[in-house]
Amino acid sequence: MEVRYISTIVFTAIFSVFGIYHLLSFLVLKHRILLYYAILIFGLTLHWSLYLFIEGRFGPNIANIAYHASLVTAMLTTFGLLKFTENYLNIDKEGNPRLFKIYNLLILLVIVIPVLHILNILTVINPLLSEILELLAACTALVTLILNIVSGFLLFKTKKFNTYYLYANTPLLISGVLYVVTWFLMNHFPINTGFIVLVSAILITLQLILFSILIGFKFKFLEDENIKMQVAANELLKIEVDKQTENLQIAKQKLEDQNGELVKVNKLKNKLFSLITHDVRAPLINLGQMVDIIESEFVNEDMKKLTGKLKSDISYKITMVNGLLQWSYNQLEGVQLNKEKCDLQSIFSTIKKEFEKMAMDKQIDISLDTGCETLLIDKNMLLVVLRNLTSNAIKFSENGQKVVIWSNCFSGAIEVGVKDFGVGMDMDWYENLEQRDAPKTSLGTDGEKGTGFGLIIAKDFTEMNGGTLRCESTKGAGTNFIMRFVKE
């Protein structure tokens, strides 16, 4: 018996070392198979160590507790074996639905049986129920061992390391069968179990050594597989990157070709504008000056009316060319903002001076109402807008009426506008300004022609400076164009 006692201590220590080793491996590597194997070994270690107490060396009470605890430790070992085998052989719901259900049923049993056993001890202490639970636990352990053997055969060729499972697990399965059979026999026959227990301990130790080696090889295999998968993924990624790079190069070439075409178009556009500016506008201005000189020489009123009509036509053509140039530059080339603090009184005076002759011809008075002195805006753009609005105001005013160029300050905004008291305008045309495919022309009160570009330019330039342009008009009562800017 002393040999049995010493061998129990020795093998318990060996099992404990293996259990601690695999638990530490799990904490480092985070693989669940190591955790389940550690549970199996710790359950086996606890179960094996109970012999030290069951023999009664520490009193009958301790022996009784150890005897009842043996069922719990046996089920803990069985639970570890079930989860380890399920994980090692990759038994899952999709690949092996039947085996998966059987394993789950057995796992449920090895959890329920110890719970019922502990409740029975703590409450009713029914001997018959204890015997039934012990028998059910032994049967469950035996079925688990048989199931592990069957699983090994069924999944022998599915994966590389499943082949080694039966070989490495053979000592544990043999020792388990011996142990369970011995447990059945010792309850009915007086047999000496010392030799069988020693053989079982040796077989279990051999199995622990084999499985520790096997798990090491399996992790090395998994690592190699991961490296191969990573290399394959890198190759696929490289192919995809090369493909995308090629597509980007094609897109870049297309973009460069398009840019080249745009450069050519831009050069052509600049030549066109140069042609309009130098070969059309300049001769028209010279022609107008020549008509002025010729008109001064005429005394005949009919001839003066003729030259006056000629001057009006030339003025219209010059206005049309200027409007076309301004609008085209804005649409095709873009205009750079150069905001500055502008003196509105000075700007209004400049506009008034430019349109004095045009206003004088219709006996129209241009008055200035500067309620707000300064405005942060692009000066050249403001002049263009005011020229267009003032020209329209004079054009659509009757002889002897008045045009007002004005500004007002409010708490959060500044308004600048041009107001007339002429014929008014069609509000629908102004509200649909952005939807026009081409400018709409109209005649003034004296038959003056308009290009239709003026309001388009005024609206664009106002919005480019962060403002809004709106129109208040009543037929026969005049028109008031209002530019509104938020104070900055």
C-alpha positions in Angstrom: 0.0 0.0 0.0 2.9 2.3 0.7 4.0 1.8 -2.9 0.5 2.8 -4.1 0.7 5.8 -1.8 4.1 6.9 -3.1 3.2 6.3 -6.8 0.0 8.4 -6.3 2.1 11.3 -5.0 4.6 11.0 -7.8 2.1 10.8 -10.6 -0.1 13.6 -9.1 3.0 15.8 -9.2 3.8 14.8 -12.8 0.2 15.5 -13.8 0.3 18.9 -12.0 3.4 19.9 -13.9 1.8 19.1 -17.2 -1.4 20.9 -16.3 0.5 24.1 -15.2 2.6 24.0 -18.4 -0.5 23.8 -20.7 -2.3 26.5 -18.7 0.6 28.9 -19.0 0.8 28.0 -22.7 -2.8 29.0 -23.1 -2.3 32.3 -21.3 0.5 33.1 -23.7 -0.8 31.7 -27.0 -4.6 32.2 -26.4 -5.5 28.9 -28.1 -8.6 27.3 -26.6 -7.3 23.8 -27.3 -4.6 24.4 -24.6 -7.2 25.5 -22.1 -9.3 22.4 -22.7 -6.3 20.2 -22.4 -5.3 21.9 -19.1 -8.8 21.3 -17.8 -8.5 17.6 -18.7 -5.1 17.3 -16.9 -6.2 19.3 -13.8 -9.4 17.2 -13.6 -7.2 14.0 -13.9 -4.7 15.4 -11.3 -7.5 16.1 -8.8 -9.2 12.8 -9.4 -5.9 10.9 -9.0 -4.9 12.7 -5.8 -8.2 11.8 -4.1 -6.7 8.3 -3.4 -4.5 9.9 -0.7 -7.7 10.8 1.2 -10.0 8.0 0.3 -7.7 5.4 2.1 -8.6 7.1 5.4 -5.2 8.4 6.4 -6.8 11.8 7.3 -9.9 10.4 9.0 -13.2 8.9 7.9 -14.9 12.3 7.3 -12.2 13.4 4.9 -12.3 10.0 3.2 -16.1 10.4 2.8 -15.8 13.9 1.3 -13.0 12.6 -1.1 -15.2 9.7 -2.1 -18.1 11.9 -3.1 -15.7 14.4 -4.7 -14.4 11.7 -7.1 -17.5 11.9 -9.2 -17.0 15.6 -9.7 -13.4 15.3 -10.6 -14.2 12.4 -13.0 -16.8 14.6 -14.8 -14.4 17.5 -14.9 -11.8 15.3 -16.6 -14.5 14.0 -19.0 -15.6 17.5 -19.8 -12.0 18.5 -20.6 -11.6 15.4 -22.8 -14.8 16.1 -24.7 -14.0 19.8 -25.4 -10.3 19.0 -26.3 -11.3 16.3 -28.8 -14.1 18.4 -30.3 -11.7 21.3 -30.8 -8.7 19.2 -31.9 -10.7 17.3 -34.6 -12.6 20.4 -35.6 -16.0 18.9 -35.0 -18.5 21.7 -35.8 -22.2 22.0 -36.7 -21.6 22.6 -40.4 -19.1 19.9 -41.0 -20.2 17.1 -38.6 -23.7 17.9 -37.4 -24.4 14.4 -35.8 -21.1 14.2 -34.0 -21.6 17.8 -32.9 -25.0 17.0 -31.3 -23.6 13.9 -29.5 -20.7 15.9 -28.1 -23.0 18.6 -26.9 -25.3 16.1 -25.3 -22.5 14.5 -23.4 -21.1 17.9 -22.3 -24.6 18.7 -20.9 -24.5 15.4 -19.0 -21.1 15.9 -17.5 -22.3 19.3 -16.2 -25.7 18.2 -14.9 -24.5 15.0 -13.2 -22.1 16.8 -10.7 -24.7 19.5 -10.0 -27.3 16.8 -9.1 -24.7 14.9 -7.1 -23.7 17.9 -5.0 -27.4 18.9 -4.4 -28.2 15.4 -3.2 -25.3 15.5 -0.7 -26.2 18.9 0.6 -30.0 18.2 0.9 -31.7 14.8 0.9 -28.6 12.5 0.9 -30.4 9.7 -0.9 -28.0 6.7 -1.2 -30.0 5.2 -4.2 -29.8 8.5 -6.1 -26.0 8.6 -5.3 -25.5 5.1 -6.8 -27.6 6.0 -9.9 -25.6 9.2 -10.5 -22.3 7.4 -9.9 -23.3 4.7 -12.4 -24.5 7.3 -14.9 -21.1 9.2 -14.5 -19.2 6.0 -15.1 -21.3 5.2 -18.2 -20.8 8.8 -19.5 -17.1 8.5 -19.1 -17.0 5.2 -20.9 -19.2 6.5 -23.7 -16.9 9.5 -24.0 -13.9 7.2 -24.4 -15.7 5.1 -27.0 -16.9 8.3 -28.8 -13.3 9.6 -28.9 -12.1 6.4 -30.6 -15.0 6.5 -33.1 -14.4 10.2 -33.8 -10.7 9.5 -34.5 -11.6 6.8 -37.0 -14.3 8.8 -38.7 -12.1 11.9 -39.1 -8.9 10.0 -39.6 -8.2 11.5 -43.0 -10.0 14.8 -42.9 -7.0 16.7 -41.6 -3.3 16.0 -41.4 -3.1 16.0 -37.6 -6.2 13.9 -37.1 -4.2 10.9 -38.3 -1.9 11.3 -35.2 -4.8 11.8 -32.9 -5.6 8.0 -32.5 -1.9 7.2 -32.1 -1.2 9.8 -29.5 -4.5 9.3 -27.7 -4.2 5.5 -27.5 -2.5 5.4 -24.1 -5.2 7.6 -22.6 -8.0 5.7 -24.1 -6.5 2.3 -22.9 -5.9 3.7 -19.4 -9.4 5.2 -19.3 -11.0 1.9 -20.4 -8.9 0.0 -17.7 -9.9 2.5 -15.1 -13.6 2.5 -15.8 -13.7 -1.3 -16.1 -11.8 -1.6 -12.8 -14.2 0.8 -11.1 -17.1 -1.5 -12.2 -15.4 -4.6 -11.0 -14.2 -3.3 -7.7 -17.7 -2.5 -6.7 -18.8 -6.2 -7.1 -15.6 -8.3 -6.8 -12.7 -8.1 -4.3 -9.8 -7.6 -6.7 -6.4 -6.0 -6.2 -6.4 -2.7 -8.3 -2.9 -1.6 -7.5 -1.2 -3.0 -10.6 -4.0 -1.7 -12.8 -3.8 1.7 -11.3 0.0 1.8 -11.8 -0.4 0.7 -15.4 -3.0 3.4 -16.0 -0.8 6.1 -14.4 2.2 5.1 -16.7 -0.1 5.1 -19.8 -1.5 8.5 -18.9 2.0 9.9 -18.3 3.0 8.5 -21.7 -0.1 10.1 -23.3 0.6 13.5 -21.8 4.2 13.4 -23.2 2.9 12.4 -26.6 0.2 15.0 -26.7 2.5 17.7 -25.5 4.8 16.9 -28.4 1.9 16.6 -30.8 0.4 19.9 -29.8 3.7 21.6 -30.4 3.9 20.1 -33.9 0.3 21.1 -34.6 1.0 24.8 -33.6 4.1 24.7 -35.8 1.9 23.3 -38.6 -0.7 26.0 -38.0 2.0 28.7 -38.0 3.4 27.4 -41.4 -0.2 27.3 -42.8 -0.8 30.9 -41.6 2.5 32.0 -43.2 1.4 30.3 -46.5 -2.0 32.0 -46.3 -0.3 35.3 -45.6 2.0 34.9 -48.6 -0.9 33.9 -50.8 -2.9 36.9 -49.6 0.1 39.2 -50.2 0.4 37.8 -53.8 -3.3 38.5 -54.4 -2.9 41.9 -52.9 0.1 42.6 -55.1 -1.8 41.5 -58.2 -4.7 43.8 -57.2 -2.4 46.7 -56.4 -0.6 46.2 -59.8 -4.0 46.1 -61.5 -5.2 49.3 -59.8 -1.9 51.0 -60.5 -2.3 50.1 -64.2 -5.8 51.6 -64.1 -4.6 54.7 -62.4 -1.8 55.1 -65.0 -4.4 54.7 -67.8 -6.7 57.3 -66.1 -3.7 59.6 -65.6 -2.8 59.4 -69.3 -6.4 60.1 -70.2 -6.4 63.1 -67.8 -3.1 64.4 -69.3 -4.6 64.0 -72.8 -7.7 65.9 -71.7 -5.5 68.6 -70.1 -3.6 68.9 -73.3 -6.9 69.4 -75.2 -8.0 72.0 -72.6 -4.8 73.9 -73.1 -5.3 74.0 -76.8 -9.0 75.1 -76.3 -7.8 77.7 -73.9 -5.3 79.1 -76.3 -7.9 79.2 -79.0 -10.3 81.0 -76.6 -7.7 83.6 -75.8 -7.0 84.2 -79.5 -10.8 84.6 -80.0 -11.0 87.1 -77.1 -8.0 88.9 -78.5 -9.7 89.1 -81.9 -12.9 90.4 -80.4 -11.0 93.0 -78.3 -8.5 94.3 -80.8 -10.1 93.6 -84.2 -13.7 94.4 -83.3 -14.0 96.6 -80.3 -11.1 99.0 -81.1 -12.3 99.8 -84.6 -15.9 100.4 -83.3 -14.6 102.9 -80.8 -12.5 104.6 -83.5 -15.5 104.6 -85.8 -17.7 106.3 -83.1 -15.1 109.0 -82.6 -15.0 109.6 -86.4 -18.8 109.9 -86.5 -18.5 112.6 -83.7 -16.1 114.6 -85.8 -18.2 114.3 -88.9 -21.4 115.2 -87.0 -19.8 118.4 -85.7 -19.3 119.5 -89.4 -22.9 119.0 -90.4 -25.4 121.8 -90.2 -28.3 119.9 -91.9 -30.7 118.5 -89.2 -31.5 115.5 -91.3 -27.9 114.6 -91.6 -27.5 115.1 -87.8 -30.4 112.7 -87.2 -28.7 110.2 -89.5 -25.3 110.4 -87.7 -27.1 110.3 -84.3 -28.7 107.0 -85.4 -25.3 105.7 -86.6 -23.8 106.7 -83.3 -26.5 104.9 -81.4 -25.9 101.7 -83.4 -22.2 101.9 -82.8 -22.7 102.5 -79.1 -25.0 99.4 -79.0 -22.3 97.3 -80.8 -19.6 98.4 -78.4 -21.9 97.7 -75.4 -22.7 94.3 -76.8 -19.0 93.4 -77.3 -18.1 94.6 -73.8 -20.9 92.6 -72.3 -19.9 89.5 -74.2 -16.3 89.8 -73.1 -17.2 90.3 -69.4 -19.6 87.4 -69.4 -17.3 85.1 -71.3 -14.3 85.8 -69.0 -16.5 85.0 -66.0 -17.9 81.8 -67.4 -14.8 80.3 -69.2 -11.8 81.6 -67.4 -12.9 82.6 -64.0 -12.4 85.9 -62.2 -10.1 86.3 -59.2 -11.6 88.2 -56.3 -9.6 91.2 -55.0 -11.8 92.5 -52.1 -10.9 95.9 -50.6 -12.6 98.6 -48.6 -14.3 100.8 -51.2 -15.5 104.4 -50.8 -19.1 104.2 -52.2 -19.4 108.0 -52.6 -16.4 108.0 -54.9 -17.6 105.0 -56.9 -21.1 106.5 -57.2 -19.6 109.7 -58.5 -17.5 107.8 -61.0 -20.6 106.0 -62.4 -22.6 109.3 -62.5 -19.8 111.0 -64.5 -19.6 108.1 -67.0 -23.3 108.2 -67.8 -23.7 112.0 -67.8 -23.9 112.3 -71.6 -26.3 109.3 -71.9 -28.5 110.8 -69.1 -28.3 114.3 -70.6 -29.6 113.0 -74.0 -32.9 111.9 -72.2 -32.9 114.8 -69.7 -32.6 112.3 -66.8 -31.2 113.3 -63.5 -28.8 110.9 -61.8 -28.8 111.5 -58.0 -26.7 109.9 -55.3 -27.9 108.7 -51.9 -25.0 107.4 -49.9 -26.5 106.1 -46.7 -23.5 103.8 -46.1 -20.0 105.1 -46.9 -17.9 102.0 -47.3 -18.2 98.3 -48.5 -15.7 95.5 -48.6 -15.9 94.2 -52.2 -14.0 93.8 -55.4 -14.0 97.3 -56.7 -13.8 96.5 -60.5 -16.7 94.0 -60.1 -18.8 96.6 -58.3 -18.2 99.1 -61.0 -19.2 96.6 -63.7 -22.5 95.8 -61.8 -23.3 99.5 -61.3 -22.6 100.3 -64.9 -25.0 97.6 -66.1 -27.7 98.6 -63.7 -27.3 102.3 -64.3 -27.3 101.8 -68.1 -30.5 99.7 -67.8 -32.1 102.3 -65.5 -31.5 105.2 -68.0 -32.5 103.0 -70.9 -35.9 102.1 -69.4 -36.7 105.6 -68.0 -38.8 108.2 -69.8 -37.3 111.6 -70.7 -37.2 113.9 -67.7 -37.3 111.1 -65.0 -34.7 110.4 -62.3 -32.3 107.6 -61.5 -31.0 107.1 -57.9 -27.7 105.2 -57.1 -28.0 104.5 -53.4 -26.6 102.6 -50.4 -28.0 101.8 -46.9 -26.5 100.3 -43.7 -28.4 97.9 -41.5 -27.4 96.0 -38.3 -26.0 93.0 -40.1 -26.0 93.9 -43.7 -25.2 96.6 -46.3 -27.4 97.2 -49.4 -26.4 98.9 -52.6 -28.8 99.6 -55.5 -29.9 101.5 -58.5 -33.5 102.7 -58.7 -35.5 104.2 -61.5 -39.1 105.4 -62.0 -39.5 104.1 -65.6 -41.5 101.5 -67.3 -40.7 98.7 -64.9 -39.9 95.1 -65.9 -41.3 91.6 -66.2 -40.5 89.9 -62.8 -40.9 86.4 -64.3 -38.0 87.1 -66.7 -35.7 88.1 -63.8 -36.7 85.2 -61.6 -36.0 82.7 -64.4 -32.7 84.4 -65.2 -30.6 81.3 -64.4 -32.7 79.0 -66.6 -32.1 81.1 -69.8 -30.1 79.3 -72.4 -29.3 82.7 -74.0 -29.7 86.4 -73.0 -33.0 88.0 -73.8 -32.8 91.4 -75.4 -35.3 94.3 -75.0 -35.8 97.9 -76.3 -35.5 101.0 -74.1 -38.0 103.9 -74.0 -36.2 105.6 -77.0 -35.6 102.4 -78.9 -32.2 101.6 -77.3 -31.1 98.1 -77.8 -30.0 95.9 -75.0 -27.7 92.8 -75.2 -29.2 90.8 -72.4 -25.8 90.2 -70.8 -26.0 93.0 -68.2 -28.2 91.4 -65.6 -26.5 88.0 -66.0 -23.1 89.6 -65.3 -24.5 91.7 -62.4 -26.0 88.6 -60.7 -22.8 86.5 -61.2 -20.5 89.2 -59.9 -22.7 90.0 -56.9 -22.9 86.4 -55.8 -19.1 85.9 -56.3 -18.7 88.6 -53.7 -20.9 86.8 -51.3 -24.0 88.9 -51.9 -27.5 88.5 -53.4 -29.2 90.5 -56.2 -32.9 91.0 -56.1 -35.3 93.1 -58.1 -38.4 95.1 -56.9 -40.4 96.3 -59.9 -43.9 97.4 -60.7 -45.1 97.9 -64.3 -45.2 101.7 -65.0 -43.8 102.6 -61.6 -40.1 101.8 -62.0 -37.5 99.2 -60.9 -35.2 98.9 -57.9 -32.2 96.5 -58.1 -30.8 95.7 -54.7 -27.4 94.1 -53.9 -27.3 92.8 -50.3 -24.1 91.9 -48.5 -23.7 90.5 -45.0 -21.3 92.6 -43.0 -17.9 91.0 -42.5 
